[in-house]
């Protein structure tokens, strides 16, 4: 799940964000949950470009995943065409 915690402490996004913090900080143990948090700290000034740099890794990851997903789709289509053509040989 990629999301923002938001400021509504009753939302599912906030709940998952809090669980992620609890697991990362050792307050909870859940071997089926692998949290990664990129973002500014609560006391950071969100208008400061230095705070924005903390989120860059998240944005870079999104771009990498998007490119990978596109590559996999192209590869799967190519493989599908090859399989279909091979079946008529």
Backbone as a ProteinNet text record, in pm:
[ID]
protein_1_A
[PRIMARY]
XXXXXXXXXXXXXXXXXXXXXXXXXXXXXXXXXXXXXXXXXXXXXXXXXXXXXXXXXXXXXXXXXXXXXXXXXXXXXXXXXXXXXXXXX
[TERTIARY]
85.3	0	89.9	64.9	133.8	27.9	47	-53.7	9	-69.4	-29.1	-112.2	-56.8	-129.8	-246.4	-229.9	-335.5	-343.7	-446.7	-461.8	-588.7	-663.2	-782.7	-740.2	-737.2	-688.1	-786.1	-896.8	-994.1	-998.8	-905	-905.3	-821.2	-845.9	-768.5	-622.7	-600.3	-462.6	-383.7	-445.2	-378.3	-353.4	-450.6	-438.3	-320.9	-308.1	-198.1	-64.8	-63.3	58.7	103.5	8.9	42	92.9	31.9	78.9	222.1	248.9	384	484.1	450	539.3	558.8	450.9	459.9	550.6	540.4	625.7	771.2	792.9	929.6	995.6	918.1	973.1	966.2	923.3	925.4	810.9	709.2	594.8	500.8	505.9	425.6	515.2	479.2	550.2	448.6	479.9	393.3	482.2	511.1	603.1	541	411.6	346.5	336	387.4	374.4	513.6	545.9	678	662.1	674.2	652.4	777.7	756.8	859.8	792.4	849.8	790.4	890.6	848.5	925.7	842.6	899.2	823.4	884	828.7	872.9	824.6	897.9	857	745.7	671.6	560.1	603.5	723.1	767.5	845.7	860.3	926.5	836.3	897.3	824	800.8	676.1	647	678.3	694.2	728.2	878.3	958	1103.8	1144.5	1220.1	1261.9	1337.8	1404.9	1476.4	1378.2	1260.5	1158.5	1109.2	1096.6	1053.2	1152	1281.8	1383.2	1363.1	1304.7	1280.9	1181.4	1100.6	999.1	1044.1	1157.3	1205.7	1224.1	1273.8	1293.4	1162.7	1055.1	922.9	884.5	909.1	874.8	960.7	1089.7	1177.7	1132.6	1092.1	1043.8	919.5	829.3	709.1	745.7	841.6	883.7	946.7	1030.2	1093.9	988.1	892.4	786.9	701.5	675.2	595.9	669.8	801.7	880.9	888.5	907.1	914.9	783.9	673.3	542	521.4	561.8	549.1	634.4	757.3	847	787.7	731.3	671.7	553.1	470.2	355.1	401	502.3	554.5	612.6	689.3	750.1	642.6	539.7	431.5	358.3	335.9	269.5	357.6	488.2	581.7	583.6	587.3	587.9	457	346.8	216.7	211.6	261	263.4	349.8	467.1	558.4	493.3	428.7	362.6	250.8	174.4	64.7	119.4	223.5	282.4	346	413.1	476.7	374.2	254.5	153.2	100.3	123.3	79	188	308	418.2	400.7
-116.4	0	122.7	212.9	340.7	445.7	522.3	619.7	727.5	827	926.5	902.2	935.6	913.7	1010.6	1129.3	1229.3	1283.6	1358.9	1413.8	1364.1	1276.8	1216.8	1091	1100.4	988.4	872	881.9	772.9	705.8	739.6	681.1	553.8	469.2	346.3	379.5	487.5	526.2	561.1	635.8	670.5	544.7	455.9	331.3	246.9	234.3	156.4	226.7	358.8	435.8	416.1	421.2	403.8	262.2	163.2	25.2	13.9	77.7	75.4	135	247.9	310.4	218.9	156.2	66.9	-52.1	-110.1	-223.8	-177.9	-66.2	-16	19.5	70.6	112.9	3.1	-118.3	-233.5	-243.9	-161.4	-170.3	-284.1	-326.4	-438.6	-530.7	-657.2	-754.5	-816.9	-809.9	-868.6	-911.1	-1039.4	-1089.4	-1087.6	-1059.9	-1053.9	-911.2	-816.8	-674.9	-615.3	-562.8	-503.9	-354.6	-273.9	-130.4	-56.2	40.6	134.5	270.6	365.7	499.1	600	675.1	787.7	912.4	1009.3	1131.9	1221.2	1337.9	1436.2	1395	1437.5	1414.2	1512.7	1483.6	1569.4	1712.4	1730.6	1865.1	1933.8	1867.4	1929.3	2034.4	2137.3	2239.4	2186.2	2156.1	2094.2	2187	2317.4	2410.8	2418.2	2357.8	2357.8	2250.1	2287.4	2187.9	2069.1	2088.8	1978.3	1870.2	1911.5	1813.9	1736.5	1804.2	1738.7	1633.2	1654.5	1557.7	1423.1	1423.1	1297.3	1209.2	1271.9	1196.2	1158	1208.5	1182.8	1032.9	961.1	816.5	748.4	791.5	735.9	764.6	886.3	922.8	845.7	830	753.7	608.2	553.3	415.4	400.1	496.7	490.4	489	571.6	576	444.2	386.8	258.5	149.8	145.8	44.3	61.8	185.4	211.6	161.2	189.2	142.5	-9.7	-70.2	-215.2	-278.7	-223.2	-275.2	-267	-156.6	-141	-245.2	-266.8	-365	-505.6	-538.2	-671.1	-689.6	-587.2	-598	-620.5	-545.1	-561.1	-700.1	-744.8	-877.9	-985.7	-969.9	-1068.4	-1072.4	-957.2	-954	-1019.8	-991.7	-1051.3	-1202.7	-1247.7	-1391.6	-1455.2	-1384.9	-1437	-1452.6	-1351.2	-1360.6	-1477.5	-1491.3	-1599.3	-1734.4	-1748.1	-1875.3	-1906	-1805.6	-1825.1	-1864.3	-1796.1	-1826.9	-1965.9	-2002.5	-2133.7	-2245.3	-2219.9	-2324.3	-2357.2	-2267.6	-2292.4	-2350.7	-2371.9	-2431.2	-2580
0	0	0	-89.9	-90.8	-64.9	42.6	81.5	167.8	197.9	296.1	421	535.2	659.6	672.4	614.6	626	767.4	794.1	929.1	998.3	933.5	993.3	1068.7	1200.1	1281	1286.1	1215.3	1212.2	1074.8	987.1	852.7	849.4	750.7	734.4	702.6	628.9	595.2	720.7	809.7	935.2	1018.6	1019.8	1096.6	1046.1	914.5	856.6	881.1	869.3	895.4	1040.2	1133.1	1274.6	1301.4	1237.2	1253	1200.6	1087.4	1031.1	1129	1188.4	1287.2	1407.5	1452.8	1568.9	1540.9	1421.9	1385	1373.3	1306.1	1288	1420.6	1514.8	1643.3	1748.9	1708.9	1798.9	1896.6	1884.4	1975.3	1938	1809.2	1760.9	1680.4	1677.4	1594.7	1500	1371.3	1269.5	1153.4	1145.4	1042.4	902.4	893.4	761.6	709.2	785.4	751.9	740	621.1	596.9	569.4	674.7	655.7	609.9	522.9	482.2	479.4	549.7	555.4	501.4	400.8	349.9	375.1	440.4	459.7	564.8	572	670.2	808.9	908.7	1047.4	1082.2	1187.2	1225.9	1254.1	1310	1344.9	1232.4	1116.8	1001.3	938	883.2	808.6	668.4	633.5	503.8	386.6	413.2	305.9	280.3	368.1	354	253.2	148.4	48.7	108.2	220.2	284.8	331.7	374.3	414.5	293.3	181	58	10.5	35.5	-5.7	63.1	180.4	252.8	178	92.4	19.8	-120.5	-163.9	-299.1	-323.1	-224.5	-241.9	-278.3	-216.4	-245.2	-390.3	-435.7	-572.7	-672.3	-640.6	-728.4	-736	-623.8	-620.2	-707	-700.4	-783.5	-931.1	-971	-1111	-1153.7	-1067.3	-1097.9	-1113.5	-1022.4	-1029.3	-1154	-1191.3	-1311.6	-1435.7	-1443.2	-1556.5	-1558.5	-1442	-1432.4	-1475.6	-1429.2	-1465.5	-1616.7	-1677.2	-1821.9	-1893.9	-1845	-1905	-1896	-1780.9	-1760.9	-1854.4	-1870.3	-1960.1	-2103.7	-2147.6	-2283.3	-2299.9	-2201.1	-2208.1	-2212.4	-2130.2	-2128.6	-2262	-2323.6	-2454.3	-2559.8	-2553.3	-2648.5	-2631.2	-2506.6	-2478.7	-2523.6	-2502.7	-2544.2	-2696.5	-2767.9	-2914.1	-2959.5	-2897.5	-2933.7	-2907.3	-2793.8	-2759.5	-2858.2	-2893.5	-2988.6	-3125.5	-3169.3	-3300.1	-3299.5	-3189.9	-3179.4	-3184.8	-3134.5	-3130.9	-3271.7	-3368.6	-3505.2	-3593.6	-3540.5	-3618.4	-3634.2
[MASK]
+++++++++++++++++++++++++++++++++++++++++++++++++++++++++++++++++++++++++++++++++++++++++

